[in-house]
Amino acid sequence: MELEGGCQCGAVRYAVEGEPQHVALCHCEGCRKSAGAPAVAWAAFAENEFTLKQGELKTYNSSGSAMRSFCPICGTGIAYRNAEMLPGIVDIQAATLDNPDALMLQAQIQTAERIGWMATAHELPQFERYPG
């Protein structure tokens, strides 16, 4: 399987090939702070299955050996690498794929750090668009 994705402004484009090793929704504080969101969906691929097709990524060390890469123009998070915990793996922010529905979530991880209200968010009223 080959999937493509990119950032919000279009400056960064990438492709991944093969089957992901895992697809998980992460609730850790690092992911939440990095994305400004209550959780981040990740799809893990072997490093050699990831190709940057357009643009450049800015990378910063967010903690220990954790390296987060993002578009330097719009700030969209693209990738996470951690050579100590996940050697040879690049985690792609699954929501940046052109077709995020191509990969199904398999697990929720780091739930010990989950924001309390996320446990029942699925019970809230739902609207297809912003309610008037």
Phi and psi in radians as a Rosetta constraint file:
Dihedral C 1 N 2 CA 2 C 2 CIRCULARHARMONIC -2.068 0.35
Dihedral N 2 CA 2 C 2 N 3 CIRCULARHARMONIC 2.268 0.35
Dihedral C 2 N 3 CA 3 C 3 CIRCULARHARMONIC -2.188 0.35
Dihedral N 3 CA 3 C 3 N 4 CIRCULARHARMONIC 2.589 0.35
Dihedral C 3 N 4 CA 4 C 4 CIRCULARHARMONIC -2.134 0.35
Dihedral N 4 CA 4 C 4 N 5 CIRCULARHARMONIC 2.752 0.35
Dihedral C 4 N 5 CA 5 C 5 CIRCULARHARMONIC -2.816 0.35
Dihedral N 5 CA 5 C 5 N 6 CIRCULARHARMONIC -3.079 0.35
Dihedral C 5 N 6 CA 6 C 6 CIRCULARHARMONIC -3.110 0.35
Dihedral N 6 CA 6 C 6 N 7 CIRCULARHARMONIC -3.088 0.35
Dihedral C 6 N 7 CA 7 C 7 CIRCULARHARMONIC -1.492 0.35
Dihedral N 7 CA 7 C 7 N 8 CIRCULARHARMONIC 3.071 0.35
Dihedral C 7 N 8 CA 8 C 8 CIRCULARHARMONIC -1.133 0.35
Dihedral N 8 CA 8 C 8 N 9 CIRCULARHARMONIC -0.708 0.35
Dihedral C 8 N 9 CA 9 C 9 CIRCULARHARMONIC -1.487 0.35
Dihedral N 9 CA 9 C 9 N 10 CIRCULARHARMONIC -0.201 0.35
Dihedral C 9 N 10 CA 10 C 10 CIRCULARHARMONIC 1.585 0.35
Dihedral N 10 CA 10 C 10 N 11 CIRCULARHARMONIC -0.033 0.35
Dihedral C 10 N 11 CA 11 C 11 CIRCULARHARMONIC -1.226 0.35
Dihedral N 11 CA 11 C 11 N 12 CIRCULARHARMONIC -0.544 0.35
Dihedral C 11 N 12 CA 12 C 12 CIRCULARHARMONIC -1.932 0.35
Dihedral N 12 CA 12 C 12 N 13 CIRCULARHARMONIC 2.275 0.35
Dihedral C 12 N 13 CA 13 C 13 CIRCULARHARMONIC -2.295 0.35
Dihedral N 13 CA 13 C 13 N 14 CIRCULARHARMONIC 2.506 0.35
Dihedral C 13 N 14 CA 14 C 14 CIRCULARHARMONIC -2.515 0.35
Dihedral N 14 CA 14 C 14 N 15 CIRCULARHARMONIC 2.914 0.35
Dihedral C 14 N 15 CA 15 C 15 CIRCULARHARMONIC -2.381 0.35
Dihedral N 15 CA 15 C 15 N 16 CIRCULARHARMONIC 2.611 0.35
Dihedral C 15 N 16 CA 16 C 16 CIRCULARHARMONIC -2.246 0.35
Dihedral N 16 CA 16 C 16 N 17 CIRCULARHARMONIC 2.522 0.35
Dihedral C 16 N 17 CA 17 C 17 CIRCULARHARMONIC -2.171 0.35
Dihedral N 17 CA 17 C 17 N 18 CIRCULARHARMONIC 2.584 0.35
Dihedral C 17 N 18 CA 18 C 18 CIRCULARHARMONIC 1.680 0.35
Dihedral N 18 CA 18 C 18 N 19 CIRCULARHARMONIC -3.058 0.35
Dihedral C 18 N 19 CA 19 C 19 CIRCULARHARMONIC -1.650 0.35
Dihedral N 19 CA 19 C 19 N 20 CIRCULARHARMONIC 2.406 0.35
Dihedral C 19 N 20 CA 20 C 20 CIRCULARHARMONIC -1.172 0.35
Dihedral N 20 CA 20 C 20 N 21 CIRCULARHARMONIC 2.577 0.35
Dihedral C 20 N 21 CA 21 C 21 CIRCULARHARMONIC -1.318 0.35
Dihedral N 21 CA 21 C 21 N 22 CIRCULARHARMONIC -0.509 0.35
Dihedral C 21 N 22 CA 22 C 22 CIRCULARHARMONIC -2.815 0.35
Dihedral N 22 CA 22 C 22 N 23 CIRCULARHARMONIC 2.738 0.35
Dihedral C 22 N 23 CA 23 C 23 CIRCULARHARMONIC -2.319 0.35
Dihedral N 23 CA 23 C 23 N 24 CIRCULARHARMONIC 1.997 0.35
Dihedral C 23 N 24 CA 24 C 24 CIRCULARHARMONIC -2.442 0.35
Dihedral N 24 CA 24 C 24 N 25 CIRCULARHARMONIC 2.620 0.35
Dihedral C 24 N 25 CA 25 C 25 CIRCULARHARMONIC -1.681 0.35
Dihedral N 25 CA 25 C 25 N 26 CIRCULARHARMONIC 2.031 0.35
Dihedral C 25 N 26 CA 26 C 26 CIRCULARHARMONIC -1.735 0.35
Dihedral N 26 CA 26 C 26 N 27 CIRCULARHARMONIC 2.306 0.35
Dihedral C 26 N 27 CA 27 C 27 CIRCULARHARMONIC -1.857 0.35
Dihedral N 27 CA 27 C 27 N 28 CIRCULARHARMONIC 0.155 0.35
Dihedral C 27 N 28 CA 28 C 28 CIRCULARHARMONIC -1.167 0.35
Dihedral N 28 CA 28 C 28 N 29 CIRCULARHARMONIC 2.713 0.35
Dihedral C 28 N 29 CA 29 C 29 CIRCULARHARMONIC -1.078 0.35
Dihedral N 29 CA 29 C 29 N 30 CIRCULARHARMONIC -0.655 0.35
Dihedral C 29 N 30 CA 30 C 30 CIRCULARHARMONIC -1.040 0.35
Dihedral N 30 CA 30 C 30 N 31 CIRCULARHARMONIC -0.787 0.35
Dihedral C 30 N 31 CA 31 C 31 CIRCULARHARMONIC -1.154 0.35
Dihedral N 31 CA 31 C 31 N 32 CIRCULARHARMONIC -0.753 0.35
Dihedral C 31 N 32 CA 32 C 32 CIRCULARHARMONIC -1.065 0.35
Dihedral N 32 CA 32 C 32 N 33 CIRCULARHARMONIC -0.823 0.35
Dihedral C 32 N 33 CA 33 C 33 CIRCULARHARMONIC -1.150 0.35
Dihedral N 33 CA 33 C 33 N 34 CIRCULARHARMONIC -0.719 0.35
Dihedral C 33 N 34 CA 34 C 34 CIRCULARHARMONIC -1.096 0.35
Dihedral N 34 CA 34 C 34 N 35 CIRCULARHARMONIC -0.715 0.35
Dihedral C 34 N 35 CA 35 C 35 CIRCULARHARMONIC -1.635 0.35
Dihedral N 35 CA 35 C 35 N 36 CIRCULARHARMONIC -0.309 0.35
Dihedral C 35 N 36 CA 36 C 36 CIRCULARHARMONIC 1.156 0.35
Dihedral N 36 CA 36 C 36 N 37 CIRCULARHARMONIC 0.572 0.35
Dihedral C 36 N 37 CA 37 C 37 CIRCULARHARMONIC -2.406 0.35
Dihedral N 37 CA 37 C 37 N 38 CIRCULARHARMONIC 2.788 0.35
Dihedral C 37 N 38 CA 38 C 38 CIRCULARHARMONIC -1.222 0.35
Dihedral N 38 CA 38 C 38 N 39 CIRCULARHARMONIC -0.309 0.35
Dihedral C 38 N 39 CA 39 C 39 CIRCULARHARMONIC -2.855 0.35
Dihedral N 39 CA 39 C 39 N 40 CIRCULARHARMONIC 2.830 0.35
Dihedral C 39 N 40 CA 40 C 40 CIRCULARHARMONIC -2.294 0.35
Dihedral N 40 CA 40 C 40 N 41 CIRCULARHARMONIC 2.321 0.35
Dihedral C 40 N 41 CA 41 C 41 CIRCULARHARMONIC -1.552 0.35
Dihedral N 41 CA 41 C 41 N 42 CIRCULARHARMONIC 2.258 0.35
Dihedral C 41 N 42 CA 42 C 42 CIRCULARHARMONIC -2.123 0.35
Dihedral N 42 CA 42 C 42 N 43 CIRCULARHARMONIC 2.507 0.35
Dihedral C 42 N 43 CA 43 C 43 CIRCULARHARMONIC -2.186 0.35
Dihedral N 43 CA 43 C 43 N 44 CIRCULARHARMONIC 2.102 0.35
Dihedral C 43 N 44 CA 44 C 44 CIRCULARHARMONIC -1.632 0.35
Dihedral N 44 CA 44 C 44 N 45 CIRCULARHARMONIC 2.231 0.35
Dihedral C 44 N 45 CA 45 C 45 CIRCULARHARMONIC -2.220 0.35
Dihedral N 45 CA 45 C 45 N 46 CIRCULARHARMONIC 2.741 0.35
Dihedral C 45 N 46 CA 46 C 46 CIRCULARHARMONIC -1.105 0.35
Dihedral N 46 CA 46 C 46 N 47 CIRCULARHARMONIC 2.509 0.35
Dihedral C 46 N 47 CA 47 C 47 CIRCULARHARMONIC -0.912 0.35
Dihedral N 47 CA 47 C 47 N 48 CIRCULARHARMONIC -0.677 0.35
Dihedral C 47 N 48 CA 48 C 48 CIRCULARHARMONIC -1.308 0.35
Dihedral N 48 CA 48 C 48 N 49 CIRCULARHARMONIC -0.066 0.35
Dihedral C 48 N 49 CA 49 C 49 CIRCULARHARMONIC -1.649 0.35
Dihedral N 49 CA 49 C 49 N 50 CIRCULARHARMONIC -0.041 0.35
Dihedral C 49 N 50 CA 50 C 50 CIRCULARHARMONIC -1.837 0.35
Dihedral N 50 CA 50 C 50 N 51 CIRCULARHARMONIC 2.281 0.35
Dihedral C 50 N 51 CA 51 C 51 CIRCULARHARMONIC -2.283 0.35
Dihedral N 51 CA 51 C 51 N 52 CIRCULARHARMONIC 2.192 0.35
Dihedral C 51 N 52 CA 52 C 52 CIRCULARHARMONIC -1.444 0.35
Dihedral N 52 CA 52 C 52 N 53 CIRCULARHARMONIC 2.011 0.35
Dihedral C 52 N 53 CA 53 C 53 CIRCULARHARMONIC -1.649 0.35
Dihedral N 53 CA 53 C 53 N 54 CIRCULARHARMONIC -0.454 0.35
Dihedral C 53 N 54 CA 54 C 54 CIRCULARHARMONIC -2.690 0.35
Dihedral N 54 CA 54 C 54 N 55 CIRCULARHARMONIC 2.460 0.35
Dihedral C 54 N 55 CA 55 C 55 CIRCULARHARMONIC 1.414 0.35
Dihedral N 55 CA 55 C 55 N 56 CIRCULARHARMONIC -2.981 0.35
Dihedral C 55 N 56 CA 56 C 56 CIRCULARHARMONIC -2.328 0.35
Dihedral N 56 CA 56 C 56 N 57 CIRCULARHARMONIC 2.672 0.35
Dihedral C 56 N 57 CA 57 C 57 CIRCULARHARMONIC -1.845 0.35
Dihedral N 57 CA 57 C 57 N 58 CIRCULARHARMONIC 2.518 0.35
Dihedral C 57 N 58 CA 58 C 58 CIRCULARHARMONIC -1.683 0.35
Dihedral N 58 CA 58 C 58 N 59 CIRCULARHARMONIC 2.370 0.35
Dihedral C 58 N 59 CA 59 C 59 CIRCULARHARMONIC -2.175 0.35
Dihedral N 59 CA 59 C 59 N 60 CIRCULARHARMONIC 2.410 0.35
Dihedral C 59 N 60 CA 60 C 60 CIRCULARHARMONIC -2.353 0.35
Dihedral N 60 CA 60 C 60 N 61 CIRCULARHARMONIC 2.686 0.35
Dihedral C 60 N 61 CA 61 C 61 CIRCULARHARMONIC -1.511 0.35
Dihedral N 61 CA 61 C 61 N 62 CIRCULARHARMONIC 1.904 0.35
Dihedral C 61 N 62 CA 62 C 62 CIRCULARHARMONIC -1.488 0.35
Dihedral N 62 CA 62 C 62 N 63 CIRCULARHARMONIC -0.410 0.35
Dihedral C 62 N 63 CA 63 C 63 CIRCULARHARMONIC 3.138 0.35
Dihedral N 63 CA 63 C 63 N 64 CIRCULARHARMONIC 2.337 0.35
Dihedral C 63 N 64 CA 64 C 64 CIRCULARHARMONIC 0.931 0.35
Dihedral N 64 CA 64 C 64 N 65 CIRCULARHARMONIC -2.117 0.35
Dihedral C 64 N 65 CA 65 C 65 CIRCULARHARMONIC -1.731 0.35
Dihedral N 65 CA 65 C 65 N 66 CIRCULARHARMONIC 0.230 0.35
Dihedral C 65 N 66 CA 66 C 66 CIRCULARHARMONIC -1.398 0.35
Dihedral N 66 CA 66 C 66 N 67 CIRCULARHARMONIC 2.129 0.35
Dihedral C 66 N 67 CA 67 C 67 CIRCULARHARMONIC -2.070 0.35
Dihedral N 67 CA 67 C 67 N 68 CIRCULARHARMONIC 2.136 0.35
Dihedral C 67 N 68 CA 68 C 68 CIRCULARHARMONIC -1.943 0.35
Dihedral N 68 CA 68 C 68 N 69 CIRCULARHARMONIC 2.280 0.35
Dihedral C 68 N 69 CA 69 C 69 CIRCULARHARMONIC -1.995 0.35
Dihedral N 69 CA 69 C 69 N 70 CIRCULARHARMONIC 2.434 0.35
Dihedral C 69 N 70 CA 70 C 70 CIRCULARHARMONIC -2.585 0.35
Dihedral N 70 CA 70 C 70 N 71 CIRCULARHARMONIC 2.894 0.35
Dihedral C 70 N 71 CA 71 C 71 CIRCULARHARMONIC -1.234 0.35
Dihedral N 71 CA 71 C 71 N 72 CIRCULARHARMONIC 2.220 0.35
Dihedral C 71 N 72 CA 72 C 72 CIRCULARHARMONIC -1.285 0.35
Dihedral N 72 CA 72 C 72 N 73 CIRCULARHARMONIC -0.166 0.35
Dihedral C 72 N 73 CA 73 C 73 CIRCULARHARMONIC -1.628 0.35
Dihedral N 73 CA 73 C 73 N 74 CIRCULARHARMONIC -0.977 0.35
Dihedral C 73 N 74 CA 74 C 74 CIRCULARHARMONIC -1.783 0.35
Dihedral N 74 CA 74 C 74 N 75 CIRCULARHARMONIC -0.218 0.35
Dihedral C 74 N 75 CA 75 C 75 CIRCULARHARMONIC 1.511 0.35
Dihedral N 75 CA 75 C 75 N 76 CIRCULARHARMONIC 0.015 0.35
Dihedral C 75 N 76 CA 76 C 76 CIRCULARHARMONIC -1.018 0.35
Dihedral N 76 CA 76 C 76 N 77 CIRCULARHARMONIC 2.211 0.35
Dihedral C 76 N 77 CA 77 C 77 CIRCULARHARMONIC -1.248 0.35
Dihedral N 77 CA 77 C 77 N 78 CIRCULARHARMONIC 2.336 0.35
Dihedral C 77 N 78 CA 78 C 78 CIRCULARHARMONIC -2.034 0.35
Dihedral N 78 CA 78 C 78 N 79 CIRCULARHARMONIC -0.861 0.35
Dihedral C 78 N 79 CA 79 C 79 CIRCULARHARMONIC -2.459 0.35
Dihedral N 79 CA 79 C 79 N 80 CIRCULARHARMONIC 2.737 0.35
Dihedral C 79 N 80 CA 80 C 80 CIRCULARHARMONIC -2.349 0.35
Dihedral N 80 CA 80 C 80 N 81 CIRCULARHARMONIC 2.330 0.35
Dihedral C 80 N 81 CA 81 C 81 CIRCULARHARMONIC -2.314 0.35
Dihedral N 81 CA 81 C 81 N 82 CIRCULARHARMONIC 2.501 0.35
Dihedral C 81 N 82 CA 82 C 82 CIRCULARHARMONIC -2.538 0.35
Dihedral N 82 CA 82 C 82 N 83 CIRCULARHARMONIC 1.692 0.35
Dihedral C 82 N 83 CA 83 C 83 CIRCULARHARMONIC -1.070 0.35
Dihedral N 83 CA 83 C 83 N 84 CIRCULARHARMONIC -0.483 0.35
Dihedral C 83 N 84 CA 84 C 84 CIRCULARHARMONIC -1.374 0.35
Dihedral N 84 CA 84 C 84 N 85 CIRCULARHARMONIC -0.829 0.35
Dihedral C 84 N 85 CA 85 C 85 CIRCULARHARMONIC -1.537 0.35
Dihedral N 85 CA 85 C 85 N 86 CIRCULARHARMONIC -0.565 0.35
Dihedral C 85 N 86 CA 86 C 86 CIRCULARHARMONIC -2.338 0.35
Dihedral N 86 CA 86 C 86 N 87 CIRCULARHARMONIC 1.128 0.35
Dihedral C 86 N 87 CA 87 C 87 CIRCULARHARMONIC -1.073 0.35
Dihedral N 87 CA 87 C 87 N 88 CIRCULARHARMONIC 2.328 0.35
Dihedral C 87 N 88 CA 88 C 88 CIRCULARHARMONIC 1.332 0.35
Dihedral N 88 CA 88 C 88 N 89 CIRCULARHARMONIC 0.163 0.35
Dihedral C 88 N 89 CA 89 C 89 CIRCULARHARMONIC -1.988 0.35
Dihedral N 89 CA 89 C 89 N 90 CIRCULARHARMONIC 2.470 0.35
Dihedral C 89 N 90 CA 90 C 90 CIRCULARHARMONIC -2.115 0.35
Dihedral N 90 CA 90 C 90 N 91 CIRCULARHARMONIC 2.178 0.35
Dihedral C 90 N 91 CA 91 C 91 CIRCULARHARMONIC -1.626 0.35
Dihedral N 91 CA 91 C 91 N 92 CIRCULARHARMONIC 2.192 0.35
Dihedral C 91 N 92 CA 92 C 92 CIRCULARHARMONIC -1.759 0.35
Dihedral N 92 CA 92 C 92 N 93 CIRCULARHARMONIC 2.373 0.35
Dihedral C 92 N 93 CA 93 C 93 CIRCULARHARMONIC -1.193 0.35
Dihedral N 93 CA 93 C 93 N 94 CIRCULARHARMONIC 1.879 0.35
Dihedral C 93 N 94 CA 94 C 94 CIRCULARHARMONIC -1.034 0.35
Dihedral N 94 CA 94 C 94 N 95 CIRCULARHARMONIC -0.504 0.35
Dihedral C 94 N 95 CA 95 C 95 CIRCULARHARMONIC -1.234 0.35
Dihedral N 95 CA 95 C 95 N 96 CIRCULARHARMONIC -0.211 0.35
Dihedral C 95 N 96 CA 96 C 96 CIRCULARHARMONIC -1.515 0.35
Dihedral N 96 CA 96 C 96 N 97 CIRCULARHARMONIC -0.070 0.35
Dihedral C 96 N 97 CA 97 C 97 CIRCULARHARMONIC -1.193 0.35
Dihedral N 97 CA 97 C 97 N 98 CIRCULARHARMONIC 2.577 0.35
Dihedral C 97 N 98 CA 98 C 98 CIRCULARHARMONIC -1.049 0.35
Dihedral N 98 CA 98 C 98 N 99 CIRCULARHARMONIC -0.608 0.35
Dihedral C 98 N 99 CA 99 C 99 CIRCULARHARMONIC -2.210 0.35
Dihedral N 99 CA 99 C 99 N 100 CIRCULARHARMONIC 1.405 0.35
Dihedral C 99 N 100 CA 100 C 100 CIRCULARHARMONIC -1.072 0.35
Dihedral N 100 CA 100 C 100 N 101 CIRCULARHARMONIC -0.424 0.35
Dihedral C 100 N 101 CA 101 C 101 CIRCULARHARMONIC -1.232 0.35
Dihedral N 101 CA 101 C 101 N 102 CIRCULARHARMONIC -0.137 0.35
Dihedral C 101 N 102 CA 102 C 102 CIRCULARHARMONIC -1.173 0.35
Dihedral N 102 CA 102 C 102 N 103 CIRCULARHARMONIC -0.381 0.35
Dihedral C 102 N 103 CA 103 C 103 CIRCULARHARMONIC -2.065 0.35
Dihedral N 103 CA 103 C 103 N 104 CIRCULARHARMONIC 2.294 0.35
Dihedral C 103 N 104 CA 104 C 104 CIRCULARHARMONIC -1.676 0.35
Dihedral N 104 CA 104 C 104 N 105 CIRCULARHARMONIC 2.385 0.35
Dihedral C 104 N 105 CA 105 C 105 CIRCULARHARMONIC -1.061 0.35
Dihedral N 105 CA 105 C 105 N 106 CIRCULARHARMONIC 2.430 0.35
Dihedral C 105 N 106 CA 106 C 106 CIRCULARHARMONIC -1.938 0.35
Dihedral N 106 CA 106 C 106 N 107 CIRCULARHARMONIC -0.388 0.35
Dihedral C 106 N 107 CA 107 C 107 CIRCULARHARMONIC -2.858 0.35
Dihedral N 107 CA 107 C 107 N 108 CIRCULARHARMONIC 2.822 0.35
Dihedral C 107 N 108 CA 108 C 108 CIRCULARHARMONIC -1.929 0.35
Dihedral N 108 CA 108 C 108 N 109 CIRCULARHARMONIC 2.294 0.35
Dihedral C 108 N 109 CA 109 C 109 CIRCULARHARMONIC -2.113 0.35
Dihedral N 109 CA 109 C 109 N 110 CIRCULARHARMONIC 2.846 0.35
Dihedral C 109 N 110 CA 110 C 110 CIRCULARHARMONIC 0.999 0.35
Dihedral N 110 CA 110 C 110 N 111 CIRCULARHARMONIC 0.635 0.35
Dihedral C 110 N 111 CA 111 C 111 CIRCULARHARMONIC -1.179 0.35
Dihedral N 111 CA 111 C 111 N 112 CIRCULARHARMONIC -0.275 0.35
Dihedral C 111 N 112 CA 112 C 112 CIRCULARHARMONIC -1.091 0.35
Dihedral N 112 CA 112 C 112 N 113 CIRCULARHARMONIC -0.404 0.35
Dihedral C 112 N 113 CA 113 C 113 CIRCULARHARMONIC -1.827 0.35
Dihedral N 113 CA 113 C 113 N 114 CIRCULARHARMONIC 0.110 0.35
Dihedral C 113 N 114 CA 114 C 114 CIRCULARHARMONIC -1.088 0.35
Dihedral N 114 CA 114 C 114 N 115 CIRCULARHARMONIC 2.425 0.35
Dihedral C 114 N 115 CA 115 C 115 CIRCULARHARMONIC -1.089 0.35
Dihedral N 115 CA 115 C 115 N 116 CIRCULARHARMONIC 2.340 0.35
Dihedral C 115 N 116 CA 116 C 116 CIRCULARHARMONIC -0.879 0.35
Dihedral N 116 CA 116 C 116 N 117 CIRCULARHARMONIC -0.795 0.35
Dihedral C 116 N 117 CA 117 C 117 CIRCULARHARMONIC -1.244 0.35
Dihedral N 117 CA 117 C 117 N 118 CIRCULARHARMONIC -0.207 0.35
Dihedral C 117 N 118 CA 118 C 118 CIRCULARHARMONIC -1.228 0.35
Dihedral N 118 CA 118 C 118 N 119 CIRCULARHARMONIC -0.428 0.35
Dihedral C 118 N 119 CA 119 C 119 CIRCULARHARMONIC -1.134 0.35
Dihedral N 119 CA 119 C 119 N 120 CIRCULARHARMONIC -0.448 0.35
Dihedral C 119 N 120 CA 120 C 120 CIRCULARHARMONIC -2.111 0.35
Dihedral N 120 CA 120 C 120 N 121 CIRCULARHARMONIC 0.232 0.35
Dihedral C 120 N 121 CA 121 C 121 CIRCULARHARMONIC -1.008 0.35
Dihedral N 121 CA 121 C 121 N 122 CIRCULARHARMONIC -0.563 0.35
Dihedral C 121 N 122 CA 122 C 122 CIRCULARHARMONIC -1.153 0.35
Dihedral N 122 CA 122 C 122 N 123 CIRCULARHARMONIC -0.247 0.35
Dihedral C 122 N 123 CA 123 C 123 CIRCULARHARMONIC -1.524 0.35
Dihedral N 123 CA 123 C 123 N 124 CIRCULARHARMONIC -0.181 0.35
Dihedral C 123 N 124 CA 124 C 124 CIRCULARHARMONIC -1.262 0.35
Dihedral N 124 CA 124 C 124 N 125 CIRCULARHARMONIC 2.725 0.35
Dihedral C 124 N 125 CA 125 C 125 CIRCULARHARMONIC -0.980 0.35
Dihedral N 125 CA 125 C 125 N 126 CIRCULARHARMONIC 2.540 0.35
Dihedral C 125 N 126 CA 126 C 126 CIRCULARHARMONIC -2.117 0.35
Dihedral N 126 CA 126 C 126 N 127 CIRCULARHARMONIC 2.446 0.35
Dihedral C 126 N 127 CA 127 C 127 CIRCULARHARMONIC -2.248 0.35
Dihedral N 127 CA 127 C 127 N 128 CIRCULARHARMONIC 2.362 0.35
Dihedral C 127 N 128 CA 128 C 128 CIRCULARHARMONIC -1.156 0.35
Dihedral N 128 CA 128 C 128 N 129 CIRCULARHARMONIC -0.512 0.35
Dihedral C 128 N 129 CA 129 C 129 CIRCULARHARMONIC -2.388 0.35
Dihedral N 129 CA 129 C 129 N 130 CIRCULARHARMONIC 3.006 0.35
Dihedral C 129 N 130 CA 130 C 130 CIRCULARHARMONIC -0.971 0.35
Dihedral N 130 CA 130 C 130 N 131 CIRCULARHARMONIC 2.192 0.35
Dihedral C 130 N 131 CA 131 C 131 CIRCULARHARMONIC -1.211 0.35
Dihedral N 131 CA 131 C 131 N 132 CIRCULARHARMONIC 2.470 0.35
